[in-house]
Amino acid sequence: MSLKEIFENQPERRYIMFGGKGGLGKTTLSATCALWLARQGKRVLLFSVDPQASLSDIFERDIFGKGPVPIVENLWAQEIDADKRIREYQDEIRRKILDMYGFDRVPEEIDNYISAASAEPAMEESAIFDAVVDIIVQGNYDYYIYDLVPLGHALYYLSMAKVYDEWINKITKLREEMRQYDQMAATLRRQQALEEDKILEELQYIKNRINASSQILTDKRRTAFFFVLIPEEMILLDTRKASELFARFDVPISGYVVNRVLPPHLEQENLPVYLKNRIAMQQKYLAQIRESLGSQVLAYVPEMERDITGLPMIERLAERLFQSSNDLNP
């Protein structure tokens, strides 16, 4: 089955992820897939959770931190600004403290704590994760295409839903147990119950959002994850290991895309020794890919003569990426 047939035969798969090691062309293939789907009349949001993403470069538009930016008809692209999201976190926490406790202003020691907590190394990942939850639970598009961070970070990102869910379950249970031992006076107890209800309500809201996101990410009916690789030994080894790890998180792996394949017809030309050796090396690992992955490979994408930037080049790549299944092999 080709990549084109995947989308034609499984239209319910609306959440699309391209993953793999850094530098293999995930962002390029994500953008190409998004443009192709938009050309088919589908409303598509392509968004990046990689702080070093290059959607702005690929589309030659200023996208970073501006929310969904229209690219062509039916296609929007978005690069998440984690720093902006963290600032929004801080403001939201301050507002909830004021609302919950009736303060005129946030006490200085609490404000200092909020600022310090927001500087924690994990806060950026948390901000990105929360932004993704915001995006996917709204359901405003036919397709959502994730340009994921490199594999190691992607595994951490995909595991966050489970970690958050377990943490919130523990906190919620603890707060409910604390209510059973409340010995305060009746009037004070009613006030505390009101405040605790607000906290529990907030925890439940967060939990529901996380569950909605995690259910989508692991839903084999609605989600497709495509590994991007190139025909090199270390990449093949890393991809095999990563696919096993992703399976542990129940991420539905839908196939593989082999990128940057040198055209075989070059062998017939008078080439420098270096290039001949590169072609021979690729042929060796392409044979291994065909043997080990077989029909799981949905496309072999050729090395292009220049960088994939601008709509004309993306259109050219889309023609090759979404060709028919009878012409998959390089």
TIMARGU-786270 format. One record per residue (C-alpha): residue in three letters; x, y, z. Coordinates in pm, 1 decimal. Layout:
BEGIN
filum code:ALA | c1:X | c2:Y | c3:Z
...
# end
This chain:
BEGIN
filum code:MET | c1:0.0 | c2:0.0 | c3:0.0
filum code:SER | c1:124.7 | c2:349.0 | c3:-84.0
filum code:LEU | c1:101.4 | c2:661.5 | c3:128.6
filum code:LYS | c1:-167.6 | c2:788.3 | c3:-107.0
filum code:GLU | c1:-374.9 | c2:472.5 | c3:-55.7
filum code:ILE | c1:-338.2 | c2:503.4 | c3:323.4
filum code:PHE | c1:-518.4 | c2:837.8 | c3:312.9
filum code:GLU | c1:-771.1 | c2:732.1 | c3:51.5
filum code:ASN | c1:-865.9 | c2:405.3 | c3:224.0
filum code:GLN | c1:-849.8 | c2:526.0 | c3:583.4
filum code:PRO | c1:-1009.8 | c2:873.6 | c3:587.6
filum code:GLU | c1:-1087.0 | c2:845.4 | c3:959.2
filum code:ARG | c1:-715.6 | c2:881.6 | c3:1036.7
filum code:ARG | c1:-708.6 | c2:1254.7 | c3:1101.0
filum code:TYR | c1:-406.1 | c2:1283.6 | c3:1330.8
filum code:ILE | c1:-82.7 | c2:1235.9 | c3:1141.1
filum code:MET | c1:270.2 | c2:1226.6 | c3:1283.8
filum code:PHE | c1:602.8 | c2:1206.4 | c3:1104.8
filum code:GLY | c1:886.9 | c2:1104.2 | c3:1334.5
filum code:GLY | c1:1247.5 | c2:992.9 | c3:1326.3
filum code:LYS | c1:1595.6 | c2:1108.2 | c3:1410.0
filum code:GLY | c1:1683.7 | c2:1472.0 | c3:1354.5
filum code:GLY | c1:1790.8 | c2:1584.8 | c3:1009.0
filum code:LEU | c1:1612.1 | c2:1315.7 | c3:806.6
filum code:GLY | c1:1346.1 | c2:1537.6 | c3:652.1
filum code:LYS | c1:1050.2 | c2:1501.5 | c3:892.1
filum code:THR | c1:954.3 | c2:1866.5 | c3:861.9
filum code:THR | c1:979.7 | c2:1857.6 | c3:482.9
filum code:LEU | c1:764.1 | c2:1545.3 | c3:454.7
filum code:SER | c1:511.6 | c2:1683.0 | c3:704.5
filum code:ALA | c1:478.1 | c2:2000.2 | c3:497.4
filum code:THR | c1:450.2 | c2:1801.6 | c3:174.7
filum code:CYS | c1:179.6 | c2:1576.1 | c3:316.5
filum code:ALA | c1:-10.7 | c2:1875.7 | c3:450.2
filum code:LEU | c1:-2.7 | c2:2054.2 | c3:114.7
filum code:TRP | c1:-114.8 | c2:1743.7 | c3:-73.7
filum code:LEU | c1:-411.6 | c2:1691.3 | c3:158.9
filum code:ALA | c1:-506.5 | c2:2058.7 | c3:127.2
filum code:ARG | c1:-499.9 | c2:2021.2 | c3:-251.9
filum code:GLN | c1:-750.9 | c2:1736.1 | c3:-209.2
filum code:GLY | c1:-991.3 | c2:1982.0 | c3:-46.6
filum code:LYS | c1:-921.2 | c2:1889.6 | c3:315.2
filum code:ARG | c1:-883.3 | c2:2150.3 | c3:590.2
filum code:VAL | c1:-536.9 | c2:2086.3 | c3:730.5
filum code:LEU | c1:-342.2 | c2:2226.0 | c3:1023.9
filum code:LEU | c1:30.6 | c2:2154.0 | c3:1015.3
filum code:PHE | c1:199.4 | c2:2237.7 | c3:1342.4
filum code:SER | c1:545.6 | c2:2197.3 | c3:1485.2
filum code:VAL | c1:635.8 | c2:2108.5 | c3:1842.1
filum code:ASP | c1:1008.1 | c2:2131.6 | c3:1769.0
filum code:PRO | c1:1167.5 | c2:2452.7 | c3:1907.0
filum code:GLN | c1:1413.2 | c2:2436.8 | c3:1614.5
filum code:ALA | c1:1152.5 | c2:2365.8 | c3:1350.1
filum code:SER | c1:1174.4 | c2:2521.2 | c3:1008.0
filum code:LEU | c1:818.6 | c2:2550.3 | c3:879.2
filum code:SER | c1:883.7 | c2:2921.9 | c3:835.9
filum code:ASP | c1:1181.6 | c2:2841.4 | c3:612.7
filum code:ILE | c1:1002.3 | c2:2573.5 | c3:413.2
filum code:PHE | c1:698.1 | c2:2788.8 | c3:337.9
filum code:GLU | c1:905.7 | c2:3108.1 | c3:320.0
filum code:ARG | c1:663.2 | c2:3273.2 | c3:560.4
filum code:ASP | c1:696.0 | c2:3420.4 | c3:910.3
filum code:ILE | c1:502.7 | c2:3163.2 | c3:1113.6
filum code:PHE | c1:671.4 | c2:3128.5 | c3:1452.9
filum code:GLY | c1:450.2 | c2:3213.1 | c3:1749.4
filum code:LYS | c1:170.5 | c2:3364.3 | c3:1538.3
filum code:GLY | c1:-91.4 | c2:3091.7 | c3:1580.5
filum code:PRO | c1:-238.7 | c2:2918.7 | c3:1272.5
filum code:VAL | c1:-109.2 | c2:3106.1 | c3:964.4
filum code:PRO | c1:-289.0 | c2:3052.0 | c3:629.3
filum code:ILE | c1:-48.6 | c2:2917.2 | c3:364.2
filum code:VAL | c1:-275.9 | c2:2822.7 | c3:73.0
filum code:GLU | c1:-643.7 | c2:2740.0 | c3:50.1
filum code:ASN | c1:-732.9 | c2:2478.5 | c3:316.1
filum code:LEU | c1:-383.6 | c2:2478.9 | c3:471.6
filum code:TRP | c1:-268.6 | c2:2649.6 | c3:792.3
filum code:ALA | c1:72.0 | c2:2616.7 | c3:958.1
filum code:GLN | c1:167.2 | c2:2687.4 | c3:1317.6
filum code:GLU | c1:496.1 | c2:2691.2 | c3:1509.2
filum code:ILE | c1:446.9 | c2:2683.9 | c3:1885.3
filum code:ASP | c1:631.5 | c2:2948.2 | c3:2086.5
filum code:ALA | c1:703.2 | c2:2772.1 | c3:2416.9
filum code:ASP | c1:831.6 | c2:3089.4 | c3:2587.5
filum code:LYS | c1:508.5 | c2:3270.9 | c3:2507.0
filum code:ARG | c1:312.5 | c2:2974.4 | c3:2635.2
filum code:ILE | c1:506.4 | c2:2980.4 | c3:2962.9
filum code:ARG | c1:426.1 | c2:3350.5 | c3:3008.5
filum code:GLU | c1:60.7 | c2:3268.7 | c3:2948.9
filum code:TYR | c1:92.0 | c2:2996.1 | c3:3212.9
filum code:GLN | c1:221.4 | c2:3247.0 | c3:3463.7
filum code:ASP | c1:-57.4 | c2:3494.7 | c3:3395.7
filum code:GLU | c1:-322.2 | c2:3222.7 | c3:3416.7
filum code:ILE | c1:-188.6 | c2:3093.4 | c3:3750.5
filum code:ARG | c1:-185.6 | c2:3446.6 | c3:3893.3
filum code:ARG | c1:-542.4 | c2:3505.6 | c3:3777.3
filum code:LYS | c1:-666.0 | c2:3179.3 | c3:3930.6
filum code:ILE | c1:-497.5 | c2:3259.7 | c3:4261.3
filum code:LEU | c1:-669.9 | c2:3597.8 | c3:4269.1
filum code:ASP | c1:-1006.2 | c2:3446.2 | c3:4178.8
filum code:MET | c1:-980.4 | c2:3151.9 | c3:4416.7
filum code:TYR | c1:-859.7 | c2:3335.5 | c3:4726.3
filum code:GLY | c1:-998.6 | c2:3684.1 | c3:4668.6
filum code:PHE | c1:-660.7 | c2:3859.0 | c3:4683.3
filum code:ASP | c1:-624.0 | c2:4209.5 | c3:4545.6
filum code:ARG | c1:-280.4 | c2:4112.8 | c3:4420.5
filum code:VAL | c1:-64.8 | c2:3801.5 | c3:4421.2
filum code:PRO | c1:163.0 | c2:3798.5 | c3:4729.4
filum code:GLU | c1:526.0 | c2:3865.7 | c3:4640.2
filum code:GLU | c1:655.9 | c2:3533.4 | c3:4772.6
filum code:ILE | c1:398.8 | c2:3342.7 | c3:4563.7
filum code:ASP | c1:476.9 | c2:3550.2 | c3:4255.0
filum code:ASN | c1:847.2 | c2:3476.8 | c3:4302.0
filum code:TYR | c1:768.3 | c2:3106.5 | c3:4327.0
filum code:ILE | c1:563.8 | c2:3119.0 | c3:4004.4
filum code:SER | c1:853.8 | c2:3283.0 | c3:3822.2
filum code:ALA | c1:1104.4 | c2:3034.3 | c3:3960.6
filum code:ALA | c1:888.1 | c2:2730.9 | c3:3878.8
filum code:SER | c1:845.9 | c2:2852.1 | c3:3521.5
filum code:ALA | c1:1222.4 | c2:2841.9 | c3:3476.8
filum code:GLU | c1:1236.7 | c2:2467.0 | c3:3540.8
filum code:PRO | c1:1386.4 | c2:2270.3 | c3:3246.4
filum code:ALA | c1:1071.1 | c2:2058.9 | c3:3205.7
filum code:MET | c1:846.6 | c2:2365.2 | c3:3178.2
filum code:GLU | c1:915.7 | c2:2408.8 | c3:2806.2
filum code:GLU | c1:805.1 | c2:2051.3 | c3:2732.5
filum code:SER | c1:500.3 | c2:2100.3 | c3:2952.9
filum code:ALA | c1:409.6 | c2:2421.8 | c3:2773.0
filum code:ILE | c1:444.1 | c2:2254.1 | c3:2434.0
filum code:PHE | c1:238.1 | c2:1957.1 | c3:2545.8
filum code:ASP | c1:-39.0 | c2:2180.4 | c3:2675.8
filum code:ALA | c1:-39.7 | c2:2378.7 | c3:2351.9
filum code:VAL | c1:-81.1 | c2:2054.7 | c3:2156.7
filum code:VAL | c1:-373.6 | c2:1956.3 | c3:2379.0
filum code:ASP | c1:-534.3 | c2:2294.0 | c3:2305.8
filum code:ILE | c1:-493.0 | c2:2239.3 | c3:1933.3
filum code:ILE | c1:-622.6 | c2:1886.3 | c3:1898.0
filum code:VAL | c1:-920.0 | c2:1896.2 | c3:2135.7
filum code:GLN | c1:-1080.8 | c2:2182.3 | c3:1943.0
filum code:GLY | c1:-1143.6 | c2:1973.4 | c3:1631.1
filum code:ASN | c1:-1151.6 | c2:2263.2 | c3:1383.8
filum code:TYR | c1:-969.4 | c2:2082.7 | c3:1100.5
filum code:ASP | c1:-1006.9 | c2:1767.6 | c3:892.7
filum code:TYR | c1:-640.6 | c2:1673.9 | c3:945.8
filum code:TYR | c1:-382.9 | c2:1758.6 | c3:1209.6
filum code:ILE | c1:-24.4 | c2:1693.2 | c3:1106.5
filum code:TYR | c1:243.2 | c2:1697.1 | c3:1377.6
filum code:ASP | c1:600.4 | c2:1776.7 | c3:1293.2
filum code:LEU | c1:747.7 | c2:1596.0 | c3:1593.4
filum code:VAL | c1:1074.6 | c2:1665.4 | c3:1769.8
filum code:PRO | c1:1356.5 | c2:1407.3 | c3:1717.8
filum code:LEU | c1:1295.5 | c2:1056.1 | c3:1849.8
filum code:GLY | c1:1431.2 | c2:1082.6 | c3:2202.4
filum code:HIS | c1:1231.6 | c2:1395.3 | c3:2278.2
filum code:ALA | c1:929.2 | c2:1257.7 | c3:2096.1
filum code:LEU | c1:921.1 | c2:956.2 | c3:2327.6
filum code:TYR | c1:929.7 | c2:1189.6 | c3:2626.2
filum code:TYR | c1:654.7 | c2:1401.4 | c3:2473.8
filum code:LEU | c1:436.7 | c2:1099.0 | c3:2401.4
filum code:SER | c1:485.0 | c2:964.7 | c3:2753.3
filum code:MET | c1:383.8 | c2:1292.4 | c3:2918.1
filum code:ALA | c1:11.7 | c2:1221.3 | c3:2886.5
filum code:LYS | c1:47.1 | c2:908.0 | c3:3096.7
filum code:VAL | c1:274.0 | c2:1078.4 | c3:3350.2
filum code:TYR | c1:42.7 | c2:1378.7 | c3:3385.4
filum code:ASP | c1:-262.4 | c2:1157.7 | c3:3416.1
filum code:GLU | c1:-110.3 | c2:946.2 | c3:3694.3
filum code:TRP | c1:9.2 | c2:1255.0 | c3:3881.3
filum code:ILE | c1:-330.6 | c2:1423.7 | c3:3866.7
filum code:ASN | c1:-500.0 | c2:1101.4 | c3:3980.2
filum code:LYS | c1:-276.7 | c2:1095.0 | c3:4287.9
filum code:ILE | c1:-331.0 | c2:1462.5 | c3:4367.7
filum code:THR | c1:-706.4 | c2:1432.7 | c3:4322.3
filum code:LYS | c1:-722.4 | c2:1126.1 | c3:4546.1
filum code:LEU | c1:-513.7 | c2:1302.0 | c3:4811.3
filum code:ARG | c1:-739.8 | c2:1607.3 | c3:4814.5
filum code:GLU | c1:-1048.8 | c2:1389.7 | c3:4845.9
filum code:GLU | c1:-894.7 | c2:1203.0 | c3:5138.2
filum code:MET | c1:-804.9 | c2:1529.6 | c3:5309.8
filum code:ARG | c1:-1168.0 | c2:1636.8 | c3:5299.3
filum code:GLN | c1:-1265.6 | c2:1332.2 | c3:5507.9
filum code:TYR | c1:-1054.4 | c2:1453.2 | c3:5799.7
filum code:ASP | c1:-1169.8 | c2:1808.3 | c3:5807.5
filum code:GLN | c1:-1237.1 | c2:1903.0 | c3:6170.7
filum code:MET | c1:-1291.0 | c2:2273.9 | c3:6122.2
filum code:ALA | c1:-1599.4 | c2:2462.2 | c3:6239.5
filum code:ALA | c1:-1905.9 | c2:2428.5 | c3:6022.7
filum code:THR | c1:-1889.5 | c2:2774.0 | c3:5870.5
filum code:LEU | c1:-1519.7 | c2:2743.6 | c3:5795.8
filum code:ARG | c1:-1570.7 | c2:2391.6 | c3:5668.4
filum code:ARG | c1:-1826.2 | c2:2509.0 | c3:5414.5
filum code:GLN | c1:-1585.1 | c2:2776.0 | c3:5292.3
filum code:GLN | c1:-1302.1 | c2:2525.8 | c3:5266.2
filum code:ALA | c1:-1524.0 | c2:2281.8 | c3:5081.4
filum code:LEU | c1:-1602.6 | c2:2550.9 | c3:4829.4
filum code:GLU | c1:-1233.3 | c2:2625.2 | c3:4778.4
filum code:GLU | c1:-1143.0 | c2:2255.8 | c3:4754.9
filum code:ASP | c1:-1421.4 | c2:2200.6 | c3:4505.5
filum code:LYS | c1:-1265.2 | c2:2468.5 | c3:4287.1
filum code:ILE | c1:-927.0 | c2:2298.3 | c3:4307.7
filum code:LEU | c1:-1074.1 | c2:1956.7 | c3:4234.3
filum code:GLU | c1:-1271.2 | c2:2103.3 | c3:3946.8
filum code:GLU | c1:-951.3 | c2:2248.4 | c3:3802.4
filum code:LEU | c1:-766.8 | c2:1916.5 | c3:3841.1
filum code:GLN | c1:-1051.2 | c2:1731.5 | c3:3673.2
filum code:TYR | c1:-1050.6 | c2:1982.2 | c3:3385.6
filum code:ILE | c1:-678.4 | c2:1925.7 | c3:3330.6
filum code:LYS | c1:-720.9 | c2:1549.7 | c3:3355.2
filum code:ASN | c1:-997.9 | c2:1546.8 | c3:3095.0
filum code:ARG | c1:-787.8 | c2:1751.0 | c3:2853.4
filum code:ILE | c1:-489.7 | c2:1521.0 | c3:2894.9
filum code:ASN | c1:-703.1 | c2:1211.3 | c3:2851.9
filum code:ALA | c1:-856.3 | c2:1353.1 | c3:2534.7
filum code:SER | c1:-509.0 | c2:1413.8 | c3:2393.5
filum code:SER | c1:-359.4 | c2:1078.7 | c3:2497.9
filum code:GLN | c1:-658.9 | c2:888.6 | c3:2361.7
filum code:ILE | c1:-608.2 | c2:1054.6 | c3:2024.3
filum code:LEU | c1:-233.8 | c2:984.1 | c3:2017.8
filum code:THR | c1:-287.3 | c2:612.7 | c3:2078.7
filum code:ASP | c1:-606.9 | c2:563.3 | c3:1878.2
filum code:LYS | c1:-526.3 | c2:322.8 | c3:1594.3
filum code:ARG | c1:-843.2 | c2:423.4 | c3:1413.4
filum code:ARG | c1:-779.8 | c2:799.3 | c3:1412.7
filum code:THR | c1:-400.2 | c2:831.2 | c3:1437.3
filum code:ALA | c1:-118.8 | c2:738.4 | c3:1200.3
filum code:PHE | c1:250.2 | c2:756.4 | c3:1284.2
filum code:PHE | c1:502.6 | c2:736.9 | c3:1000.0
filum code:PHE | c1:872.5 | c2:676.2 | c3:1062.1
filum code:VAL | c1:1109.9 | c2:868.0 | c3:837.9
filum code:LEU | c1:1446.6 | c2:706.3 | c3:765.8
filum code:ILE | c1:1727.3 | c2:713.8 | c3:512.9
filum code:PRO | c1:1928.0 | c2:418.2 | c3:376.9
filum code:GLU | c1:2219.2 | c2:427.8 | c3:621.6
filum code:GLU | c1:2325.1 | c2:167.1 | c3:876.5
filum code:MET | c1:2300.0 | c2:371.7 | c3:1196.7
filum code:ILE | c1:1963.5 | c2:514.5 | c3:1095.1
filum code:LEU | c1:1826.4 | c2:163.9 | c3:1035.5
filum code:LEU | c1:1945.7 | c2:47.4 | c3:1377.1
filum code:ASP | c1:1805.2 | c2:352.7 | c3:1553.2
filum code:THR | c1:1472.4 | c2:322.2 | c3:1372.0
filum code:ARG | c1:1431.8 | c2:-42.2 | c3:1474.2
filum code:LYS | c1:1496.9 | c2:45.4 | c3:1838.9
filum code:ALA | c1:1267.0 | c2:345.5 | c3:1826.2
filum code:SER | c1:980.4 | c2:151.4 | c3:1670.2
filum code:GLU | c1:999.6 | c2:-97.9 | c3:1957.9
filum code:LEU | c1:990.0 | c2:185.8 | c3:2211.9
filum code:PHE | c1:698.6 | c2:355.9 | c3:2039.3
filum code:ALA | c1:506.8 | c2:29.1 | c3:2045.3
filum code:ARG | c1:536.0 | c2:30.3 | c3:2426.8
filum code:PHE | c1:344.6 | c2:359.1 | c3:2431.5
filum code:ASP | c1:79.5 | c2:206.0 | c3:2203.4
filum code:VAL | c1:154.7 | c2:456.5 | c3:1929.1
filum code:PRO | c1:-0.8 | c2:317.7 | c3:1607.8
filum code:ILE | c1:287.6 | c2:283.3 | c3:1360.9
filum code:SER | c1:135.4 | c2:296.2 | c3:1013.5
filum code:GLY | c1:442.9 | c2:262.2 | c3:796.8
filum code:TYR | c1:780.9 | c2:394.7 | c3:691.6
filum code:VAL | c1:896.9 | c2:656.1 | c3:443.3
filum code:VAL | c1:1249.9 | c2:620.4 | c3:305.4
filum code:ASN | c1:1385.4 | c2:963.9 | c3:223.3
filum code:ARG | c1:1682.2 | c2:1099.7 | c3:26.5
filum code:VAL | c1:1727.8 | c2:804.9 | c3:-205.8
filum code:LEU | c1:1985.4 | c2:870.5 | c3:-476.9
filum code:PRO | c1:1841.3 | c2:795.7 | c3:-824.4
filum code:PRO | c1:1970.6 | c2:452.8 | c3:-940.5
filum code:HIS | c1:2014.2 | c2:569.3 | c3:-1300.6
filum code:LEU | c1:2316.7 | c2:768.2 | c3:-1185.8
filum code:GLU | c1:2511.2 | c2:440.2 | c3:-1178.8
filum code:GLN | c1:2516.2 | c2:445.9 | c3:-1556.4
filum code:GLU | c1:2687.4 | c2:783.6 | c3:-1570.4
filum code:ASN | c1:3053.1 | c2:879.3 | c3:-1537.6
filum code:LEU | c1:3053.6 | c2:971.5 | c3:-1169.6
filum code:PRO | c1:3327.6 | c2:1049.0 | c3:-917.3
filum code:VAL | c1:3432.4 | c2:753.6 | c3:-701.7
filum code:TYR | c1:3283.0 | c2:912.2 | c3:-390.5
filum code:LEU | c1:2934.9 | c2:935.1 | c3:-544.0
filum code:LYS | c1:2956.4 | c2:582.8 | c3:-686.8
filum code:ASN | c1:3041.9 | c2:452.4 | c3:-340.4
filum code:ARG | c1:2748.8 | c2:645.0 | c3:-188.2
filum code:ILE | c1:2510.3 | c2:490.5 | c3:-440.8
filum code:ALA | c1:2649.1 | c2:142.0 | c3:-375.1
filum code:MET | c1:2614.0 | c2:194.2 | c3:-0.8
filum code:GLN | c1:2252.6 | c2:307.1 | c3:-39.2
filum code:GLN | c1:2169.7 | c2:9.2 | c3:-258.5
filum code:LYS | c1:2301.8 | c2:-221.3 | c3:13.0
filum code:TYR | c1:2083.2 | c2:-68.4 | c3:282.8
filum code:LEU | c1:1783.4 | c2:-31.6 | c3:53.5
filum code:ALA | c1:1800.4 | c2:-409.3 | c3:4.7
filum code:GLN | c1:1798.8 | c2:-451.2 | c3:383.4
filum code:ILE | c1:1502.5 | c2:-216.0 | c3:412.8
filum code:ARG | c1:1307.3 | c2:-409.1 | c3:150.8
filum code:GLU | c1:1386.8 | c2:-735.9 | c3:325.9
filum code:SER | c1:1307.0 | c2:-625.0 | c3:681.9
filum code:LEU | c1:1023.0 | c2:-377.8 | c3:625.6
filum code:GLY | c1:880.4 | c2:-490.8 | c3:293.1
filum code:SER | c1:526.8 | c2:-363.8 | c3:236.7
filum code:GLN | c1:549.5 | c2:-140.6 | c3:544.8
filum code:VAL | c1:748.4 | c2:104.5 | c3:330.5
filum code:LEU | c1:491.8 | c2:342.5 | c3:184.5
filum code:ALA | c1:723.1 | c2:559.5 | c3:-25.1
filum code:TYR | c1:1082.5 | c2:593.9 | c3:-141.5
filum code:VAL | c1:1153.2 | c2:964.1 | c3:-180.4
filum code:PRO | c1:1437.5 | c2:1074.2 | c3:-410.6
filum code:GLU | c1:1712.0 | c2:1315.3 | c3:-318.1
filum code:MET | c1:1617.6 | c2:1644.8 | c3:-479.7
filum code:GLU | c1:1860.9 | c2:1873.7 | c3:-656.9
filum code:ARG | c1:1809.7 | c2:2154.0 | c3:-403.8
filum code:ASP | c1:1648.6 | c2:2227.5 | c3:-67.8
filum code:ILE | c1:1272.2 | c2:2188.4 | c3:-42.2
filum code:THR | c1:1160.9 | c2:2545.4 | c3:15.9
filum code:GLY | c1:873.9 | c2:2730.1 | c3:-143.5
filum code:LEU | c1:547.4 | c2:2591.7 | c3:-275.3
filum code:PRO | c1:672.8 | c2:2485.9 | c3:-623.4
filum code:MET | c1:937.5 | c2:2254.1 | c3:-475.0
filum code:ILE | c1:692.2 | c2:2116.1 | c3:-218.9
filum code:GLU | c1:447.0 | c2:2044.9 | c3:-502.4
filum code:ARG | c1:717.7 | c2:1856.3 | c3:-692.8
filum code:LEU | c1:800.6 | c2:1644.8 | c3:-390.6
filum code:ALA | c1:431.9 | c2:1574.7 | c3:-328.4
filum code:GLU | c1:401.4 | c2:1424.6 | c3:-677.7
filum code:ARG | c1:671.9 | c2:1172.8 | c3:-589.0
filum code:LEU | c1:560.4 | c2:1110.2 | c3:-230.6
filum code:PHE | c1:200.2 | c2:1036.4 | c3:-326.0
filum code:GLN | c1:255.6 | c2:831.3 | c3:-637.2
filum code:SER | c1:72.3 | c2:502.6 | c3:-693.6
filum code:SER | c1:168.0 | c2:180.7 | c3:-516.3
filum code:ASN | c1:298.3 | c2:11.1 | c3:-833.2
filum code:ASP | c1:593.4 | c2:247.8 | c3:-848.0
filum code:LEU | c1:718.0 | c2:255.8 | c3:-490.3
filum code:ASN | c1:1064.1 | c2:111.0 | c3:-531.9
filum code:PRO | c1:1350.8 | c2:346.6 | c3:-619.7
# end
